[in-house]
Amino acid sequence: MDKVLGVINLVNESHYLKELTSHRCLSSVPFGGRYRLIDFTLSNFINADMTQVAIFPKERYRSLMDHLGSGKEWDLDRQTGGLYILPPLQATDSIKGDLQQFHDHLEIFKRTCCREVIISPGIHVNKIDYNRVIRTHRENGADLTVIYKAYDGQPVHKPMYHKCELDEQGNVKDIDLFTIPKLGDPVLLETYVIKKEILIGLIEECVGNEEYSFLKDVVKAHLQSLNVMGYPFLGKMFFIHSIESFLDCQLQLLDPELSHSLFYEDWDVLTKIKHEAPARFGDSSFVSNSLIANGCEIDGTVENSVLFRGVKVHPGAFVKNSIIMQKGEIEEGAYIENVIMDKQGRISSHRTLRGHHDPILVKKSEVI
């Protein structure tokens, strides 16, 4: 899709994944054996032929920059356009909202020749066809289009989703901020399409009035003065809002049909390329219903689990219903169940680690 600027807004990220985001931003959290959460949004943008993408991080974005590099894997290493990473110009504690950061980098919006801007967080695991979204936005003559989906995730215990109310014509009539959705409720994906000139004007107006929230002060506050339309996303959405849902969503990928549809149907999900040897399965290994990335060395038993690149499972070790991130190591005779282990973690020989309803979280490089 020509003349559309993609914006990945990381300013409003939460920390509900606890230790997994203690040293990295949420969009940089590993997912699905070899991906990061931001890969899905970026790949959706690239599928729509968007050649300009601006990322607004807030904090803990070193690993994100390492992952993205020049943007080559997403065909964004260009002389004109390409990938822009726009860090905050102020101390993290003094950032008042995403509008402030947009205002600090207003030139990116003013200089682009794009007609519209798509703003999305970098944490959604889904496949949104932005070609279709933009086409609908233009056909409706909308000033602003908000994407929503009928909620079908795990039960939510904290008010964290925003619900929208629409009329029969698809106009957004109201937005309830920070709610606990029930199944079927239309929740905002915090993804918007807006005309560039309107966006620039609203950024300047709101910041001038000391208003700094895009959702509250631009979208919700202008429902009556702008033509704001809703766009229903009908595809598969992995709602991640807690450690429990994070584990559940990754284990859903063990369904071959679901995994194939997410990663390979319609368009590929792109990520940083790492050249590693194929996984090695020793004579004593037994693996069932699991996702094993390249570079793994398996000599123990693995059931219903997702193993990222370079994981080692030693003889006699048992891994069940768990997520083991890059270069994790399960030593001989160890047993783990319902565990999420961050990068380079290690479970010592003959140790047992068993989570129940709440998974046990092993921090990066932690040895247990």
TIDOMI-407110 format. One record per residue (C-alpha): x, y, z; residue in three letters. Coordinates in nm, 3 decimals. Layout:
# TIDOMI-407110
- x  y  z  res
- X  Y  Z  ALA
...
# end
This chain:
# TIDOMI-407110
- x  y  z  res
- 0.000  0.000  0.000  MET
- 0.153  0.328  -0.113  ASP
- 0.169  0.650  0.084  LYS
- 0.112  0.505  0.430  VAL
- 0.349  0.562  0.721  LEU
- 0.365  0.283  0.978  GLY
- 0.412  0.384  1.341  VAL
- 0.483  0.131  1.615  ILE
- 0.395  0.297  1.942  ASN
- 0.576  0.142  2.241  LEU
- 0.521  0.434  2.478  VAL
- 0.220  0.275  2.649  ASN
- 0.366  -0.070  2.709  GLU
- 0.280  -0.239  3.039  SER
- 0.493  -0.476  3.246  HIS
- 0.249  -0.761  3.303  TYR
- 0.508  -1.014  3.190  LEU
- 0.705  -0.934  3.504  LYS
- 1.070  -1.041  3.490  GLU
- 1.052  -1.099  3.114  LEU
- 1.034  -0.721  3.075  THR
- 1.274  -0.625  3.353  SER
- 1.557  -0.584  3.101  HIS
- 1.371  -0.550  2.769  ARG
- 1.063  -0.377  2.637  CYS
- 0.748  -0.581  2.593  LEU
- 0.761  -0.580  2.214  SER
- 1.106  -0.742  2.231  SER
- 0.990  -1.046  2.430  VAL
- 1.061  -1.375  2.246  PRO
- 0.765  -1.567  2.108  PHE
- 0.708  -1.885  1.910  GLY
- 1.052  -2.042  1.909  GLY
- 1.247  -1.781  1.717  ARG
- 1.044  -1.460  1.692  TYR
- 0.994  -1.141  1.895  ARG
- 0.651  -0.993  1.949  LEU
- 0.729  -0.693  1.730  ILE
- 0.796  -0.921  1.432  ASP
- 0.424  -0.972  1.377  PHE
- 0.339  -0.602  1.349  THR
- 0.640  -0.536  1.128  LEU
- 0.556  -0.828  0.900  SER
- 0.197  -0.708  0.868  ASN
- 0.326  -0.365  0.767  PHE
- 0.565  -0.511  0.511  ILE
- 0.293  -0.728  0.362  ASN
- 0.105  -0.405  0.289  ALA
- 0.413  -0.272  0.102  ASP
- 0.474  0.000  0.359  MET
- 0.829  0.125  0.315  THR
- 0.845  0.378  0.599  GLN
- 0.815  0.258  0.957  VAL
- 0.882  0.472  1.265  ALA
- 0.922  0.310  1.606  ILE
- 0.867  0.512  1.923  PHE
- 1.027  0.325  2.214  PRO
- 1.018  0.449  2.570  LYS
- 1.256  0.242  2.779  GLU
- 1.462  -0.076  2.787  ARG
- 1.493  -0.089  2.411  TYR
- 1.856  -0.199  2.373  ARG
- 1.758  -0.558  2.289  SER
- 1.495  -0.424  2.048  LEU
- 1.759  -0.224  1.862  MET
- 1.985  -0.529  1.855  ASP
- 1.702  -0.736  1.711  HIS
- 1.597  -0.485  1.446  LEU
- 1.942  -0.370  1.338  GLY
- 1.913  -0.180  1.010  SER
- 1.577  -0.342  0.933  GLY
- 1.729  -0.557  0.657  LYS
- 1.522  -0.866  0.736  GLU
- 1.206  -0.660  0.680  TRP
- 1.340  -0.489  0.367  ASP
- 1.356  -0.160  0.554  LEU
- 1.728  -0.085  0.507  ASP
- 1.663  0.181  0.245  ARG
- 1.827  0.505  0.140  GLN
- 1.487  0.668  0.126  THR
- 1.232  0.584  0.391  GLY
- 1.298  0.256  0.570  GLY
- 1.318  0.208  0.945  LEU
- 1.335  0.494  1.195  TYR
- 1.386  0.430  1.566  ILE
- 1.295  0.749  1.752  LEU
- 1.394  0.731  2.118  PRO
- 1.255  0.971  2.380  PRO
- 1.427  1.307  2.397  LEU
- 1.350  1.338  2.767  GLN
- 1.412  1.133  3.077  ALA
- 1.178  0.834  3.091  THR
- 1.018  0.948  3.415  ASP
- 0.924  1.284  3.266  SER
- 0.742  1.146  2.959  ILE
- 0.377  1.238  3.000  LYS
- 0.233  1.030  2.719  GLY
- 0.266  0.910  2.362  ASP
- 0.151  1.245  2.219  LEU
- 0.445  1.415  2.382  GLN
- 0.685  1.177  2.212  GLN
- 0.504  1.216  1.879  PHE
- 0.534  1.594  1.923  HIS
- 0.905  1.569  1.999  ASP
- 0.951  1.393  1.664  HIS
- 0.685  1.581  1.470  LEU
- 0.918  1.624  1.173  GLU
- 0.881  1.255  1.087  ILE
- 0.514  1.318  1.023  PHE
- 0.560  1.652  0.848  LYS
- 0.831  1.534  0.611  ARG
- 0.667  1.215  0.491  THR
- 0.470  1.224  0.168  CYS
- 0.232  0.963  0.306  CYS
- -0.140  1.039  0.309  ARG
- -0.224  0.825  0.609  GLU
- -0.056  0.695  0.921  VAL
- -0.118  0.357  1.080  ILE
- -0.039  0.354  1.452  ILE
- -0.010  0.018  1.625  SER
- 0.153  -0.126  1.937  PRO
- 0.428  -0.379  1.875  GLY
- 0.289  -0.657  2.089  ILE
- -0.003  -0.808  1.899  HIS
- 0.035  -1.158  1.761  VAL
- -0.201  -1.165  1.464  ASN
- -0.220  -1.116  1.091  LYS
- -0.399  -0.798  0.997  ILE
- -0.427  -0.727  0.625  ASP
- -0.358  -0.354  0.622  TYR
- -0.425  -0.332  0.250  ASN
- -0.785  -0.417  0.326  ARG
- -0.794  -0.184  0.628  VAL
- -0.666  0.114  0.429  ILE
- -0.901  0.042  0.141  ARG
- -1.197  0.034  0.381  THR
- -1.076  0.351  0.553  HIS
- -1.065  0.538  0.222  ARG
- -1.395  0.398  0.092  GLU
- -1.566  0.511  0.414  ASN
- -1.415  0.856  0.386  GLY
- -1.313  0.822  0.748  ALA
- -1.091  1.067  0.930  ASP
- -0.992  0.797  1.175  LEU
- -1.044  0.421  1.174  THR
- -1.000  0.212  1.487  VAL
- -0.947  -0.164  1.467  ILE
- -1.130  -0.379  1.719  TYR
- -1.198  -0.746  1.779  LYS
- -1.459  -0.945  1.967  ALA
- -1.273  -1.063  2.276  TYR
- -1.208  -1.438  2.283  ASP
- -0.905  -1.466  2.510  GLY
- -0.854  -1.599  2.861  GLN
- -1.044  -1.439  3.150  PRO
- -0.903  -1.101  3.247  VAL
- -0.870  -1.006  3.614  HIS
- -0.749  -0.648  3.587  LYS
- -0.906  -0.358  3.394  PRO
- -0.668  -0.325  3.101  MET
- -0.864  -0.344  2.775  TYR
- -1.057  -0.062  2.611  HIS
- -1.403  -0.139  2.475  LYS
- -1.575  0.048  2.198  CYS
- -1.942  0.106  2.127  GLU
- -2.055  0.123  1.763  LEU
- -2.376  0.202  1.583  ASP
- -2.523  -0.005  1.300  GLU
- -2.325  0.188  1.039  GLN
- -1.995  0.110  1.211  GLY
- -1.941  0.455  1.358  ASN
- -1.763  0.453  1.692  VAL
- -1.996  0.622  1.941  LYS
- -1.806  0.576  2.266  ASP
- -1.497  0.417  2.419  ILE
- -1.472  0.275  2.770  ASP
- -1.116  0.291  2.895  LEU
- -0.956  0.021  3.109  PHE
- -1.228  -0.240  3.139  THR
- -1.245  -0.612  3.206  ILE
- -1.394  -0.756  2.887  PRO
- -1.632  -1.046  2.863  LYS
- -1.630  -1.291  2.573  LEU
- -1.760  -1.117  2.262  GLY
- -1.702  -0.762  2.382  ASP
- -1.550  -0.538  2.111  PRO
- -1.205  -0.446  2.242  VAL
- -0.973  -0.197  2.079  LEU
- -0.647  -0.331  1.944  LEU
- -0.504  0.019  1.992  GLU
- -0.442  0.022  1.619  THR
- -0.557  0.321  1.420  TYR
- -0.555  0.465  1.070  VAL
- -0.564  0.842  1.055  ILE
- -0.510  1.106  0.790  LYS
- -0.169  1.260  0.829  LYS
- -0.278  1.622  0.826  GLU
- -0.543  1.557  1.090  ILE
- -0.291  1.375  1.306  LEU
- -0.038  1.659  1.291  ILE
- -0.303  1.915  1.379  GLY
- -0.432  1.712  1.673  LEU
- -0.083  1.647  1.810  ILE
- -0.005  2.017  1.813  GLU
- -0.344  2.109  1.956  GLU
- -0.339  1.849  2.234  CYS
- 0.018  1.911  2.345  VAL
- -0.057  2.282  2.344  GLY
- -0.342  2.206  2.585  ASN
- -0.118  1.979  2.795  GLU
- -0.303  1.669  2.681  GLU
- -0.075  1.375  2.612  TYR
- -0.275  1.055  2.553  SER
- -0.348  0.961  2.192  PHE
- -0.635  0.729  2.284  LEU
- -0.802  0.955  2.540  LYS
- -0.726  1.301  2.404  ASP
- -0.730  1.235  2.028  VAL
- -0.959  0.937  1.969  VAL
- -1.209  0.944  2.253  LYS
- -1.223  1.321  2.282  ALA
- -1.298  1.367  1.909  HIS
- -1.562  1.102  1.851  LEU
- -1.820  1.372  1.783  GLN
- -1.608  1.609  1.578  SER
- -1.433  1.353  1.353  LEU
- -1.566  1.075  1.133  ASN
- -1.441  0.782  1.342  VAL
- -1.519  0.438  1.201  MET
- -1.461  0.092  1.345  GLY
- -1.295  -0.193  1.155  TYR
- -1.362  -0.543  1.288  PRO
- -1.064  -0.778  1.282  PHE
- -1.204  -1.127  1.230  LEU
- -0.882  -1.330  1.222  GLY
- -0.699  -1.517  1.496  LYS
- -0.571  -1.298  1.778  MET
- -0.351  -1.412  2.065  PHE
- -0.459  -1.203  2.363  PHE
- -0.155  -1.178  2.592  ILE
- -0.212  -0.993  2.917  HIS
- -0.043  -1.204  3.186  SER
- 0.220  -1.470  3.240  ILE
- -0.053  -1.735  3.226  GLU
- -0.191  -1.614  2.893  SER
- 0.164  -1.580  2.758  PHE
- 0.228  -1.950  2.828  LEU
- -0.112  -2.052  2.695  ASP
- -0.072  -1.858  2.369  CYS
- 0.265  -2.013  2.296  GLN
- 0.141  -2.364  2.369  LEU
- -0.146  -2.302  2.125  GLN
- 0.121  -2.296  1.856  LEU
- 0.163  -2.670  1.906  LEU
- -0.152  -2.708  1.697  ASP
- 0.004  -2.762  1.352  PRO
- -0.284  -2.603  1.161  GLU
- -0.284  -2.295  1.381  LEU
- 0.093  -2.264  1.367  SER
- 0.100  -2.299  0.989  HIS
- -0.173  -2.043  0.940  SER
- 0.003  -1.792  1.164  LEU
- 0.353  -1.823  1.027  PHE
- 0.311  -1.920  0.662  TYR
- -0.038  -1.862  0.520  GLU
- -0.099  -1.544  0.316  ASP
- 0.243  -1.401  0.408  TRP
- 0.546  -1.501  0.613  ASP
- 0.633  -1.366  0.956  VAL
- 0.983  -1.222  0.923  LEU
- 1.245  -1.211  1.196  THR
- 1.617  -1.162  1.251  LYS
- 1.816  -1.427  1.070  ILE
- 2.054  -1.641  1.273  LYS
- 2.257  -1.912  1.109  HIS
- 2.262  -2.218  1.331  GLU
- 2.282  -2.590  1.278  ALA
- 1.962  -2.794  1.269  PRO
- 1.838  -2.937  1.597  ALA
- 2.014  -3.256  1.708  ARG
- 1.815  -3.540  1.866  PHE
- 2.026  -3.793  2.056  GLY
- 1.957  -4.166  2.091  ASP
- 1.810  -4.115  2.438  SER
- 1.577  -3.832  2.336  SER
- 1.197  -3.849  2.322  PHE
- 1.001  -3.553  2.190  VAL
- 0.624  -3.524  2.150  SER
- 0.393  -3.238  2.052  ASN
- 0.663  -2.973  2.079  SER
- 0.815  -2.691  1.880  LEU
- 1.193  -2.724  1.862  ILE
- 1.400  -2.445  1.706  ALA
- 1.727  -2.494  1.524  ASN
- 2.046  -2.521  1.725  GLY
- 1.881  -2.726  2.001  CYS
- 2.047  -3.040  2.140  GLU
- 1.794  -3.285  2.282  ILE
- 1.902  -3.592  2.479  ASP
- 1.615  -3.601  2.731  GLY
- 1.235  -3.594  2.712  THR
- 1.031  -3.297  2.588  VAL
- 0.650  -3.290  2.593  GLU
- 0.407  -3.009  2.498  ASN
- 0.675  -2.744  2.502  SER
- 0.834  -2.469  2.295  VAL
- 1.215  -2.461  2.283  LEU
- 1.391  -2.162  2.131  PHE
- 1.724  -2.165  1.951  ARG
- 2.022  -2.331  2.113  GLY
- 1.846  -2.501  2.407  VAL
- 2.012  -2.809  2.559  LYS
- 1.816  -3.087  2.728  VAL
- 2.057  -3.337  2.883  HIS
- 2.001  -3.714  2.924  PRO
- 1.740  -3.798  3.183  GLY
- 1.599  -3.445  3.191  ALA
- 1.224  -3.396  3.148  PHE
- 1.058  -3.082  3.008  VAL
- 0.678  -3.061  3.010  LYS
- 0.432  -2.779  2.925  ASN
- 0.712  -2.524  2.931  SER
- 0.874  -2.243  2.735  ILE
- 1.254  -2.249  2.724  ILE
- 1.408  -1.945  2.560  MET
- 1.739  -1.909  2.379  GLN
- 2.038  -2.105  2.505  LYS
- 1.858  -2.241  2.810  GLY
- 1.994  -2.558  2.960  GLU
- 1.821  -2.839  3.148  ILE
- 2.083  -3.055  3.309  GLU
- 2.083  -3.429  3.359  GLU
- 1.792  -3.569  3.560  GLY
- 1.618  -3.233  3.608  ALA
- 1.237  -3.213  3.583  TYR
- 1.044  -2.897  3.490  ILE
- 0.673  -2.852  3.428  GLU
- 0.470  -2.533  3.361  ASN
- 0.785  -2.321  3.357  VAL
- 0.882  -2.018  3.149  ILE
- 1.259  -1.984  3.141  MET
- 1.416  -1.670  2.998  ASP
- 1.735  -1.665  2.789  LYS
- 2.043  -1.848  2.915  GLN
- 1.870  -1.986  3.223  GLY
- 1.984  -2.316  3.366  ARG
- 1.824  -2.587  3.577  ILE
- 2.084  -2.784  3.771  SER
- 2.107  -3.163  3.774  SER
- 1.822  -3.351  3.942  HIS
- 1.635  -3.033  4.040  ARG
- 1.255  -3.034  4.016  THR
- 1.060  -2.722  3.922  LEU
- 0.685  -2.762  3.888  ARG
- 0.440  -2.477  3.839  GLY
- 0.067  -2.527  3.867  HIS
- -0.199  -2.279  3.754  HIS
- 0.059  -2.001  3.772  ASP
- 0.371  -2.087  3.572  PRO
- 0.708  -2.052  3.740  ILE
- 0.923  -1.784  3.583  LEU
- 1.302  -1.828  3.563  VAL
- 1.481  -1.500  3.502  LYS
- 1.743  -1.438  3.236  LYS
- 2.073  -1.617  3.314  SER
- 1.932  -1.746  3.644  GLU
- 2.065  -2.078  3.771  VAL
- 1.838  -2.295  3.984  ILE
# end
